[in-house]
């Protein structure tokens, strides 16, 4: 698959008007495995919504969830002497990882399909969410057992070779940005999260048909989608000239639609829907041992769709290394871009992320 070098950011979203009847196949059991970008960011945004809702219930929810949520020791094997130092006191950088292991096209095993660096400035007035293409060719440090890494590879290989700690090391080495927290996502919760909202409204950039059963047709323009349709839409890439960049773009569009729907759909004032929403979100995420969901909700209480910016790590486009199709980072632009992230220079982040 070849991609265009440029990254386009139209305001897209989609419909499921021509979807076939729902399958009668028995649902698959849920698994506690790290999976996929959208649920990670949805959970990130759920925290903002509950914090922003000003509800006592929000605090009670998070105190309960915080004690039960699955934890991962994300920094255990990350040598402190090799890590970047924080350059902007009070700013926060969250690494969000996930993989869609149930994707019909999935062939990468435990590799992460989605990698996002979420930067939250010191003033907490906005957030910049940077997608790093999974095929970006980068130096991967040696794994703890010494059997893998120590060479250039696709960035998502770090997760397969050394789990979350090696992924943290690899992203920090690539960006020179210190990671404060990590979220790992269970894809199984995605459909439930969207359905708990009563669906989301998406505006598709063009009409196309999915390449996986049940072969939904998405019409150009705005439409309401349930969780299964939104997931299907976000998997599609082969119908677009820019391939995986289109998938990243669509995932970002869905995230914004979820946040807008949650804010405008009355979920914060409906106890039953709020309960379903929070349960679906909390069961989908694992976090590092030091993250407090209640503190995070408080920090993100002012975030809304209008002050979230979705960006993509600077690239030169695609090519091949041996038999592998890869994405080449634009190292000069990336140095400037991530330097702005490190310094919490939001205006520069936005200017250099275009």
Buried (B, 14 or more C-beta within 10 A) or exposed (E): EEBBEEBEBEEBBBBBEEBEEEEEEEEEEEEEBBBBBBBBBBBBBBBBBBBBBEBEBBBEBBEEBBEEBEEBBBBEBBEEEEBBEBBBEEBBBBBBBBBBBBBEEEEBEEBBBBBBBBBBBEEBEBBBBBBBBBBBBBBBBBBBEEEBBEEEBBBBBBBBBBBBBBBBBBBBBBBBBBBBBBBBBBBBBBBBBBBBBEBBBBBBBEBBEBBEEEEBBBBBBBBBBBBBBBBBBBBBBBBBEBBBBBBBBBBBBBBBBBBBBBBEBEBBEEEEBBBBBBBBBBBBBBBBEEBBBBEBBBBBBEBBBEEBBBBBBBBBBBEEEEEEBBBBBBEEBBBBBBBBBBBBBBEBBBEBBE
